Amino acid sequence: MLTCWERLAQRHPNLPTNEILTRAGQKNYDHFARECIKEAALEAEIRSNAFNEQFFSSNPSENPAWVTALNEQTPPPLPTDMSLLLIQGTADKIVLPQPNAYLQKTWCESGTKISTLWLGGVGHIAAAANTGPTAVSWMKEIFAGTTPTSSCGGPIPMLPPL
């Protein structure tokens, strides 16, 4: 089974990785592309925090070639009778916050009900480790047959890409 990065590389073989990745990112690109997302995210978080090893030299959502490729990989909005919980740390270097800001903006505009929890200054591992009670509470609402409160119409703390 291909990873998302391998599928992206197959579909867009000429994406300019040298324009968005640091030297460390270039060196580890193939390695991370083949890893399970959980293991790759954990390793990247450790390398970033413990060794200050940065992988992105610029934001992919600001590079036209990557914007096109990423938009093609973006799933369509959910049906309006389905809800979504989106939890995102604004300091996440693994799952960049701007694409999720874009998802929130565009899916809300299409009528999807999204409950968001934006965690200012929080990275990937801390966001996952500290939001279990929020996710459980949200799921309880879903299983009880109620519709969780939507964050649509509220502020998005990150500027979504164009």
C-alpha positions in Angstrom: 0.0 0.0 0.0 1.4 3.4 -1.0 1.7 6.2 1.6 0.1 9.6 0.9 3.6 11.0 0.0 4.2 8.2 -2.5 0.8 8.7 -4.1 1.5 12.4 -4.3 4.9 11.8 -5.9 3.4 9.4 -8.4 0.7 11.8 -9.4 2.9 14.9 -9.4 6.4 13.7 -10.2 7.8 17.2 -10.8 6.9 18.8 -7.5 9.7 21.0 -6.4 10.7 19.6 -3.0 13.9 21.7 -3.0 11.7 24.8 -2.8 9.9 23.8 0.4 12.3 21.4 2.3 15.5 22.2 4.2 18.6 20.1 3.6 17.5 17.8 6.4 14.0 17.6 4.9 15.5 16.6 1.5 17.8 14.0 3.1 14.9 12.4 5.0 12.1 12.8 2.5 12.1 9.2 1.2 12.5 7.8 4.7 9.4 9.7 6.0 7.4 9.1 2.8 7.6 5.3 3.5 6.9 5.5 7.2 3.6 5.0 8.8 2.3 8.5 9.6 2.3 8.0 13.4 5.9 6.9 13.4 7.0 9.6 10.9 5.3 12.3 12.9 6.8 11.2 16.2 10.3 11.0 14.7 10.0 14.4 13.0 8.7 15.9 16.3 11.6 14.5 18.2 14.1 15.7 15.6 12.5 19.1 15.6 12.3 19.6 19.3 15.4 17.8 20.6 17.8 18.6 17.8 16.2 21.7 16.2 16.2 19.9 12.9 13.7 21.7 10.7 12.3 20.0 7.6 10.4 22.8 5.9 12.2 25.8 4.6 9.0 27.4 3.5 5.3 26.7 3.8 4.1 24.4 1.0 0.7 26.2 1.1 2.6 29.3 -0.3 4.1 27.5 -3.2 1.9 27.5 -6.3 2.9 24.0 -7.5 2.3 22.5 -4.1 -1.0 24.4 -3.6 -2.3 22.8 -6.8 -1.1 19.3 -5.8 -2.4 19.7 -2.2 -5.8 21.0 -3.5 -6.1 17.9 -5.7 -5.5 15.7 -2.6 -8.0 17.6 -0.4 -11.1 15.5 0.3 -14.4 17.1 -0.5 -16.6 18.5 2.3 -18.6 16.1 4.3 -22.4 15.9 3.8 -24.2 18.6 5.8 -25.8 16.0 8.2 -22.3 14.9 9.4 -20.2 16.6 12.0 -16.4 16.8 12.2 -14.1 17.5 15.1 -10.9 19.3 14.1 -8.2 19.7 16.7 -5.1 21.6 15.6 -2.0 23.1 17.4 -0.9 26.3 15.8 2.7 25.4 16.4 2.4 22.0 14.8 5.4 21.3 12.5 4.1 17.8 11.5 0.5 18.5 10.4 0.9 22.1 9.3 -2.0 24.3 10.6 -2.7 26.3 7.4 -4.2 23.4 5.4 -6.6 22.7 8.2 -7.4 26.4 8.4 -8.3 26.2 4.7 -10.3 23.0 5.3 -12.3 24.7 8.1 -12.9 27.8 5.9 -14.0 26.0 2.8 -15.9 23.2 4.5 -17.8 25.6 6.7 -18.7 27.6 3.5 -20.1 24.4 2.0 -22.3 23.7 5.1 -20.2 21.1 6.9 -20.6 21.3 10.7 -17.1 21.5 12.2 -16.3 21.8 15.8 -12.8 23.1 16.1 -10.3 23.4 18.9 -7.3 25.5 17.9 -4.5 25.3 20.4 -2.3 28.4 20.3 1.4 27.6 20.5 0.9 23.9 20.8 2.8 21.3 18.8 1.8 17.9 17.4 2.4 15.5 20.2 1.1 17.9 22.9 -2.1 18.5 21.0 -2.7 14.7 20.7 -1.7 14.0 24.3 -3.9 16.7 25.9 -7.1 16.6 24.0 -8.5 13.2 24.6 -11.2 14.4 27.0 -12.4 16.9 24.4 -12.6 14.2 21.7 -14.4 11.8 24.1 -16.9 14.5 25.0 -17.5 15.3 21.4 -18.0 11.6 20.6 -20.5 11.3 23.4 -22.6 14.0 21.8 -22.5 12.2 18.5 -23.5 8.9 20.0 -26.3 10.6 22.1 -27.8 11.8 18.8 -27.1 15.5 19.4 -25.3 17.8 17.0 -22.1 19.2 18.6 -21.7 23.0 18.5 -20.3 24.2 15.2 -17.3 26.6 15.2 -18.3 27.8 11.7 -18.6 31.5 11.6 -16.1 31.9 14.3 -12.5 33.1 13.9 -9.8 30.9 12.4 -6.5 31.7 14.1 -4.4 30.9 11.1 -4.5 32.5 7.7 -5.8 29.9 5.3 -3.8 29.6 2.0 -5.4 31.2 -1.0 
